[in-house]
Amino acid sequence: MHALATKSTAQTDPIRAHVEMLHGLAKSVDGLFVVSAFNVADSGGDGVITHHRVGDVDHMVEAIAAHQGTTGTNVYVGLQIMRKTLGRGERGGRDDVVAMLGLVADMDADTGKVGELPFEPSYVIETSPGNQQPAWLFDRPLTVAEAAPLAAALQRATSSDSGTKDIAHVWRIPGTKNWPNAAKLKRGRSPDPASVRYLQEWRGDLITVDDFLAALAPWAAAPETEAKPVELGELPDVGGIAVSRKAADLLAADDVGDRSKHANRVVEQLEFDGHSAEAAAALFLSATGNWLARYKTESAARRDFTRLWGKEVARRDEKRDQGAKLTAVLVPPKAANDNVPDAKPKERFTLTWFGDIEEGKPKNWTIKGVLGDGEMTTVSGLPGTGKSVITGDGCFHVAARHGVVWTPRHARYGRLRCGRAANVDRAANAGAA
């Protein structure tokens, strides 16, 4: 591990300490932090979104603290840095991430999404009694391509909620309030807000990517599973789900024509973006486009989603199996005896030393000075310049030299067609026979 200077939050504002930590880790990255605020009474709303360039600690702290006195409002910020060209009020999705500072596991005891931690976390936040968000901060910012497989492996290793593998997911901030939504109230949560606080403060340690990768190695590959009917669990609140621009456009589309085809495009995009079945279903059923209203009931929409999602999962598994078979064909298996060294790889080019060059042998000609035996030759030129006449004449002479008897019918055919590549080849082969 590497270590950076840090200070205890016991005597400081935890919101400011958290924001300063994020900006300190991101100082080498050119981008934006996004603060998202959502009210539990407005599950379908876009919330209040503010952008903060790296280094602008004060305004980011003010944006978070501004919601502290608003009943029902939860505030989030992720460990991702977004592109600077995000539009005003846009939260952005996976396609907008330019760097990842770390990863977080969403460990919710009240839903059973809790497992073992494969690696000591950098810090741990308690979001509500029994529910935690341990985080791992890296010694360098990661690209999306680097972070995505690590996030998926972390989700499998911890058996945590699907938000763990979503690199565009947003997380709770120490020092803020956690107001329960309707789904959490049904699970028995108190209507009073819980305080989001540190269970384990950050000590300044940064985890090397190689160490984290090694710890997650047993979960690096997804287990093989057969396609099966989709059984949806409890659907999450869409306010905490980051959506790609393409998916957002599809969900909000009006007058789409064939509703079934559009619904299929929506589900295909949500699956491609890496959402879980429950998150995708929640987004599907909360779509603002008028295509959703064309389902007679919500139950009908839910059934159609389940059918379409099952098709996407089956298609994904089929592609995975086909890819495995193709890999088996392209990559030959190693020798059963590990003591036998691998064959020397074949060089791309053959090298001939000057001293090894032999004197050239006399060439055998099919047509002297024009076509050599066993050679491939192309006759090219502008239309009407005599390619067919010259090629045909050569074919006739080669055939005659080898004793081929030409009838008037053959001659007529040769004059008309022998200039074409296929028939030139036939005539040349006949002459060489």
C-alpha positions, -999 to +999 in steps of 0.1 A: +000+000+000+009+036-005+000+063+021-011+099+018-014+124+046-048+125+062-066+139+092-092+124+116-128+135+110-135+134+147-127+171+150-136+181+115-166+183+092-170+148+077-185+162+045-155+185+039-131+157+049-147+134+023-147+160-004-111+170+002-101+133+000-117+129-034-102+161-048-068+151-035-069+117-052-082+133-085-056+162-087-040+146-118-073+142-137-090+168-158-127+163-152-157+169-130-173+154-098-211+152-099-232+157-068-267+142-071-296+150-047-329+131-049-360+134-028-377+102-018-411+117-024-402+123-061-391+088-072-395+097-109-378+131-108-344+140-121-332+154-088-308+183-084-275+178-102-244+200-098-209+197-115-177+206-097-143+207-114-114+189-098-099+212-071-131+232-064-136+218-029-155+247-014-184+248-039-188+211-038-190+211+000-216+239-002-237+220-028-238+190-005-245+209+027-273+229+010-296+198+011-290+190+048-320+208+060-344+195+033-367+167+045-365+135+024-335+145+003-306+121-001-272+133-015-247+112-033-213+114-050-194+087-067-157+077-069-157+084-107-146+116-125-168+125-154-160+143-187-159+181-186-184+185-214-214+171-195-245+192-202-260+213-175-280+191-151-267+159-166-255+132-142-238+111-169-234+074-171-207+048-179-199+064-213-191+097-195-166+084-170-130+094-176-113+079-145-121+058-114-105+067-081-116+035-064-145+010-060-172+005-034-192-026-023-229-021-016-234-043+015-270-042+025-278-065+054-315-058+053-317-074+018-292-102+024-266-087+000-237-092+024-206-114+020-169-115+030-145-087+020-116-101-001-093-072+009-089-047+037-109-016+027-096+019+027-126+031+047-161+019+056-193+040+057-224+030+076-254+042+056-280+029+080-280+004+109-265-029+095-259-015+060-223-006+050-204+007+020-167-003+022-144+014-003-111+007-018-090+037-030-063+030-057-028+044-060-036+057-094-068+066-113-081+037-135-097+038-169-132+024-175-116-006-193-095-013-162-121-007-135-151-025-150-138-061-147-125-053-112-160-040-102-177-071-115-152-093-097-157-073-065-195-078-067-191-116-071-165-118-043-186-098-018-221-112-029-231-075-026-258-056-044-256-051-081-247-015-077-212-027-068-204-036-104-218-004-119-188+020-122-212+050-127-230+043-094-233+070-068-226+066-031-235+080+003-215+108+018-205+108+055-221+135+075-254+135+055-288+119+062-302+087+048-340+091+043-358+058+036-379+055+004-411+036+002-394+002-005-373+005+026-402+015+047-420-017+036-389-036+048-395-022+083-371+008+083-380+037+106-393+068+088-367+088+107-335+095+087-303+075+096-270+093+100-244+084+074-211+080+093-177+064+092-173+030+108-137+030+097-120+063+087-095+066+059-059+065+072-044+077+040-036+043+026-039+037-011-042+002-026-020-009-055-040-021-084-019-052-087-026-062-051-063-056-055-063-076-088-045-105-071-070-105-042-099-107-067-083-134-089-106-162-077-136-142-088-121-128-120-143-149-144-180-150-141-193-185-133-208-205-161-246-204-159-274-217-181-301-194-194-332-197-172-365-178-167-361-145-151-373-142-115-373-106-104-366-096-068-375-063-052-370-034-075-347-006-064-354+031-064-345+045-099-331+076-083-299+058-073-293+042-107-270+058-132-283+056-168-263+059-200-273+087-224-285+062-250-306+043-225-321+076-212-331+086-247-347+053-253-366+054-220-379+089-227-387+084-264-422+093-276-441+081-308-418+052-314-439+033-338-438-005-331-439-006-293-426-042-291-395-034-312-388-003-291-392-022-258-368-048-271-343-020-279-347-006-244-340-040-227-311-047-250-295-014-241-301-019-204-285-053-205-256-040-225-250-012-200-245-039-173-277-033-152-290-061-130-325-075-139-341-057-110-324-023-118-333-027-155-369-036-146-372-005-124-359+017-152-382+000-177-413+004-156-405+041-148-399+051-184-413+086-192-418+080-229-454+074-240-445+040-254-448+026-218-484+038-215-494+016-244-492-014-221-527-020-207-515-026-172-482-024-153-484-062-149-484-066-187-454-043-189-436-063-163-444-096-180-431-082-213-399-070-196-393-104-181-398-121-215-374-097-232-348-098-205-348-136-207-342-134-244-312-111-239-297-133-212-301-163-235-285-144-264-256-133-242-250-169-230-251-182-265-225-156-276-203-165-247-205-202-256-197-195-292-168-173-282-154-202-260-157-226-289-140-202-312-112-197-287-107-234-284-103-236-322-079-206-325-058-214-295-044-249-296-042-268-263-008-271-246+010-304-244-003-327-217+032-331-204+042-298-188+078-308-190+078-306-228+086-270-238+063-251-262+073-252-298+093-222-310+069-196-323+069-193-361+086-161-374+064-139-394+091-134-421+118-158-434+153-144-432+178-154-459+214-143-453+234-129-483+259-158-482+230-183-484+216-170-517+220-195-545+224-187-581+190-183-597+178-212-619+167-206-655+130-198-658+107-220-677+084-200-699+047-206-708+049-176-731+085-166-736+092-132-719+056-128-708+043-157-686+065-180-665+055-215-655+037-215-622+035-177-619+004-156-614+000-127-638-026-100-641-034-083-674-049-049-668-057-018-689-085+006-698-116-007-716-112-012-753-074-014-752-072-051-764-068-071-732-092-098-743-076-101-778-041-104-764-051-128-736-072-149-760-044-150-786-020-162-760-043-189-748-048-202-784-010-204-789-004-222-757-032-247-764-019-253-799+016-259-787+003-286-765-017-303-792-052-291-783-075-294-813-097-263-817-130-266-836-148-236-850-171-237-820-142-236-796-126-207-815-159-188-813-162-194-776-125-184-771-130-151-790-160-142-769-150-154-734-113-163-732-104-128-721-123-133-689-102-144-659-120-177-653-116-189-688-080-176-692-072-199-662-090-228-678-072-224-711-038-220-694-045-251-673-054-270-705-022-258-721-001-270-692-018-304-690 
